[in-house]
Amino acid sequence: MYVELNTVKQEDDLAYLKMVRVLDEGYVIQDAMTDCRGSFKALEGVQYRDDGSSEKKYPGDDQPMPFVGKPEIAALVKMACDKAGMAQVDQSMPSQAAEKPQTDSKQQAVETPLPETAPDTLKTRIGLLEIGRSDFKAPPDSLVLNGKVIYKDEGNYLALHQMFSLPDHDAVLFSSNCGGTACQTDDFAFLLVRQNADPAVVKAEGFYAYPSAVKTRRDGDDIRLDLGFPTVNANLPS
């Protein structure tokens, strides 16, 4: 990928640019934009053959996409943001809030709180899971797996919390919050990912809590969540 630096400009807290995407069968010229804070969107472009003749339209991104797991786009964004004079936020891969599989089902269960800092990415057994935005001005309302939006809760704030690695799938605990002082609790859900199957989101009635009060306990493949309310627990779906 290449960026035409003379096309880079800053407007409305975004850096706009024109880029060239090299393909095996030719190349594509696209307009694109980035907030220099982890999101990048390429618009529909024109695909050309190597001899310069136009062949067809090339699709753009449906929404801004996270690029922390895409080194070629990260490098392009850095050049564009430097040219536009916009400081780029460090998008190095954060630590993973993943739990290693337990081989001894008799190991003593220990109750632990959720990680204090919610990660923006988790590395699942089938690829990178990221938090995205449906628009540059929108809150982080999308789950993106391997560069594809798999779940969206428009207008709400999504947060990843913890991943549980089970024998045939990974279960990612995440939550949604509407933002503001009126939304003190989060609605929780699980994203289940496994090989050769579509990701699935599992919700349950009454599955809400204050994130700081939630504790998890694992005994072999048995996962339990203490939501911080008296006598209220949720079993991990399989």
PyMOL commands that set and color helices and strands:
alter all, ss='L'
color gray80, all
select helices_A, chain A and resi 5-7+71-84+211-213
alter helices_A, ss='H'
color red, helices_A
select strands_A, chain A and resi 2-3+9-11+14-23+26-34+39-42+45-48+54-58+65-66+98-99+111-113+121-124+127-132+142-145+148-152+157-165+170-177+186-193+200-202+208-209+215-219+222-226+233-235
alter strands_A, ss='S'
color yellow, strands_A
deselect
rebuild
show_as cartoon
